[in-house]
Amino acid sequence: MLSSKVKELISINIVTARSIISMLMIIRIIFLRFKINPNMPIKNKNKAKFI
């Protein structure tokens, strides 16, 4: 009983750690795109809203 519960907790922790790492990678990619091209997407979205 105990060993199976511990294994479940470890597997859940590994899955959450992987999901957190993937989220951080996505956030870094988004920030890199904003650094390369900071004003274009925001201006286009605002123009689309006003039109």
N, C-alpha and C positions, 0 to 999 in steps of 0.2 A: 504493500500500500504506500508506504512512505517513499520508496524509490521512484515509483511511477509518478507520484505527485511532484517530486523534485524534478524529474525529467520534464514534466509538463511545464513547470515554472521556467526551467532553463530554456525550453524551446520557445515559450512565449516571449521571454526576455530577448532572445536572439532575433525573433521576428520584429519586435518593437524597435530594437536597435537598428536593424536594417532599414525599416521604414523611416526612422528619424534621419539616418544617413542619406537616404534617397531624397527626402524632403530638403535637407541642407544643400545637397548638390543642385536640386532644381532652383532653390533660392539663389545660390551662387551664380548659376547660369543666367537667371533673370537680371541680377545686379550687373553682371558683365555686359549684358546687352544694353542696359541703361547707361553704363559708363561709355560704351562705344558710341551709342546713338541716344543721348539723354533726352532731347526735347521732341524728337519726331513723333513717337507713339502718343505722348500725352497731348500734343497739339492736334493731331489728327482726331483723337477721341473728342476733344473739346469742340472742334469745328463740326464734327458729325452731330454732336448734341445740339449746337446752336442752329444748324441748318435743319 
